[in-house]
Amino acid sequence: MTDNPIQSAERLFKVLETLAQEESMNLTELSNRVGLHKSTVHRLLRSLICLGYAEQDPVTSHYQLTYKILALSSACYSKNRLLKRLHPFLEELCSQCHETVHLVKLEGNQILYLDKVESYDYSYQMYSRIGVFNDLYCCATGKALLAALPDEKIVSVWSSLEPVQKTPYTITSLEAFLENIREVRRLGYASDRQEAELGLYSIGAALKDFSGSCQYAISITAPMTRITDAVLERNTSLLLAARERLSRELGYKAL
């Protein structure tokens, strides 16, 4: 019996998204990751190869995505009017703080990196990439977005997460996390002190749109070695000023 169209599409995208997380994978690895029988995964891979979105290495027999998916995402990005409007603000913030700046969007129980402007004043390159998801609980933007929600909603979101101790500094206790959220609300911005990745310090702020809700957030990320009290004070001031400008661009009007 054949799959219904919706299930087939869901499985196809599951394979595609899993492949996107790795440089390449063999059939057994991919089958285990997506939780489908190897014959089903092989059929889906053949479809992706036929469409030009995947290829098989003739030597290793591993599967990997082609650059066609990049062309698709690039076309989507270039036609997004909102990103075009907000990008100059990110460039300005980057030029002011000389650090990497991110724009993210709340997507379910994760954040999605929509835009990124890297400072070339330093050689350190961030792990983040446009189009990649990250966990809410361990990054500054995620915590800033959660802080805009009532505590009962945060508890509900937390119950659906599986917090992982990514570094010795990652908060995995709900009680400690809610305490951290209270600090975020008091300060007006969130901090990620090596919670997602060792050696990195991020500060993030949620953006309000025309309805007053928060779906987007921005952050400034820098290596811990460059963080001093003076740098943090400057970056925080720049972040909060950018938050106000970007929120106005999203249609927010303070009462």
C-alpha positions in Angstrom: 0.0 0.0 0.0 1.4 3.4 -1.0 1.9 6.3 1.4 -0.6 9.1 1.3 0.8 12.4 -0.3 1.2 14.2 3.0 3.1 11.4 4.7 5.3 11.0 1.7 6.2 14.8 1.7 6.8 14.7 5.5 9.2 11.8 5.1 11.0 13.4 2.2 11.6 16.6 4.1 12.7 14.6 7.2 15.4 12.9 5.1 16.4 16.2 3.5 16.6 18.1 6.9 18.6 15.2 8.5 21.1 15.2 5.6 21.5 19.0 6.0 22.8 18.4 9.6 25.8 16.3 8.5 28.4 16.5 5.8 27.4 13.1 4.5 25.7 9.9 5.7 25.4 6.3 4.6 22.0 4.6 4.2 22.1 2.8 7.5 23.0 6.0 9.5 20.3 8.0 7.8 17.7 5.3 8.3 18.4 5.1 12.0 18.3 8.9 12.4 14.9 9.4 10.6 13.4 6.2 12.1 12.4 4.7 8.8 13.1 1.4 7.1 16.2 1.4 4.8 14.1 0.6 1.7 11.8 3.6 2.4 14.8 5.9 2.9 16.5 4.6 -0.2 13.3 5.4 -2.2 13.2 8.9 -0.8 16.9 9.4 -1.6 16.3 8.4 -5.1 13.6 11.1 -5.4 16.0 13.7 -4.0 18.7 12.6 -6.4 16.3 12.7 -9.3 15.3 16.3 -8.3 18.9 17.3 -8.0 18.9 18.0 -4.2 21.1 15.1 -3.2 23.9 13.0 -4.6 25.7 9.8 -3.8 29.5 9.6 -3.5 30.6 6.8 -5.9 33.5 5.9 -3.7 32.0 5.9 -0.2 28.4 5.4 -1.2 27.5 8.1 1.3 24.7 10.6 0.5 24.9 14.3 0.8 23.0 17.4 -0.3 23.9 19.3 -3.4 24.3 23.1 -3.8 20.8 23.3 -5.3 19.3 23.6 -1.8 21.6 26.7 -1.3 20.3 28.2 -4.4 16.7 27.7 -3.2 17.4 29.3 0.2 19.3 32.1 -1.4 16.4 32.9 -3.6 14.0 32.8 -0.7 16.3 35.1 1.3 16.8 37.6 -1.5 13.0 38.0 -2.0 12.2 38.4 1.7 11.2 42.1 2.1 11.4 42.0 5.9 15.0 40.8 5.9 15.9 43.5 3.3 14.5 46.1 5.6 16.1 44.9 8.8 19.6 44.0 7.4 20.9 47.6 7.3 20.2 47.9 11.0 22.2 44.8 11.7 25.1 46.1 9.6 25.0 49.3 11.5 25.0 47.5 14.9 27.9 45.3 13.8 29.9 48.4 12.7 29.3 50.0 16.1 30.1 47.0 18.3 32.7 45.3 16.0 31.2 41.9 16.9 28.9 39.3 15.2 25.2 40.3 15.1 22.3 37.9 14.6 18.6 38.2 13.8 16.5 35.2 14.8 12.8 34.2 14.7 10.9 32.1 17.1 9.9 28.8 15.4 8.0 26.5 17.7 10.3 25.6 20.6 13.5 26.7 18.8 15.0 29.8 17.3 15.9 30.0 13.6 18.8 32.1 12.4 17.4 34.5 9.8 20.4 36.8 9.3 23.9 37.3 10.4 26.5 40.0 10.1 30.0 39.1 11.0 32.7 41.5 12.1 36.0 41.1 10.2 37.9 43.1 12.8 38.8 39.7 14.4 39.5 36.3 12.9 37.2 34.3 15.2 34.3 32.8 13.3 30.9 32.0 14.9 29.4 28.5 14.6 26.0 29.9 13.7 24.7 29.9 10.2 21.6 31.3 8.5 18.9 28.7 8.3 20.1 26.7 11.3 18.0 26.2 14.4 19.1 26.5 18.0 17.6 25.7 21.4 15.7 28.3 23.2 17.0 27.6 26.7 20.8 28.0 26.1 21.1 31.1 23.9 20.5 34.8 24.6 17.9 35.4 21.9 15.9 32.3 23.0 15.9 33.4 26.6 14.9 37.0 25.5 12.0 35.7 23.6 10.8 33.4 26.4 11.1 36.2 28.9 8.3 38.0 26.9 6.0 35.1 27.8 4.1 34.5 31.1 5.8 32.0 33.5 3.0 29.4 32.9 3.7 29.5 29.2 7.5 29.1 29.8 6.8 26.1 32.1 4.7 24.6 29.3 7.4 25.1 26.7 10.1 23.7 29.1 8.1 20.5 29.6 8.4 19.9 25.9 12.1 20.4 25.8 14.9 18.0 26.7 17.6 20.3 28.1 21.1 19.1 27.4 24.2 20.1 29.3 26.0 21.5 26.3 28.7 23.1 28.5 29.4 23.3 32.3 27.4 26.6 32.2 24.2 25.4 30.5 21.1 25.8 32.7 19.1 22.6 32.7 17.0 23.1 35.8 13.6 24.7 35.4 13.9 26.5 38.8 17.3 28.0 37.9 16.0 28.9 34.4 13.0 30.8 35.7 15.3 32.7 38.1 17.4 33.6 35.1 14.3 34.7 33.2 13.4 37.1 36.0 16.9 38.6 35.7 16.3 39.0 31.9 13.0 40.9 32.6 14.7 43.1 35.1 17.6 44.0 32.8 15.7 44.2 29.6 18.1 41.8 27.8 19.3 38.2 28.1 22.9 36.8 28.4 24.4 33.6 27.3 27.6 33.1 29.2 29.2 30.1 27.5 25.9 28.2 27.8 25.6 27.2 24.2 29.3 27.1 23.3 32.5 27.4 25.4 34.3 30.6 24.8 31.4 32.7 23.6 29.4 35.4 25.3 26.1 36.6 23.8 23.6 39.3 24.8 20.2 39.3 23.2 17.0 41.3 23.1 13.5 40.5 21.8 11.9 42.8 19.2 8.2 43.8 19.5 6.1 44.0 16.4 2.9 46.0 15.6 0.8 43.8 17.8 3.2 44.1 20.8 4.2 40.4 20.6 7.8 39.1 20.2 8.6 36.8 17.4 12.1 38.1 16.5 15.2 38.9 18.5 18.7 40.2 17.9 22.0 39.4 19.6 25.6 40.5 19.8 28.1 37.6 20.2 31.8 37.8 21.1 34.6 35.6 22.4 34.9 35.7 26.2 38.4 36.9 25.8 37.2 40.3 24.6 34.5 40.8 27.2 35.3 43.4 29.8 32.9 45.5 32.0 33.4 48.4 29.6 32.8 46.3 26.5 29.7 44.7 28.0 28.3 48.1 29.0 28.9 49.5 25.5 27.5 46.5 23.7 24.4 46.4 26.0 23.7 50.1 25.3 24.1 49.5 21.5 21.9 46.4 21.7 19.0 48.1 23.5 19.1 51.1 21.1 19.0 48.8 18.1 16.1 46.9 19.7 14.1 50.1 19.8 14.9 51.0 16.2 14.1 47.5 14.9 10.9 47.3 16.9 9.7 50.5 15.3 10.6 49.1 11.9 8.4 46.1 12.8 5.5 48.5 13.4 5.7 48.7 17.2 4.5 51.9 18.8 5.1 52.4 22.5 2.2 53.6 24.5 
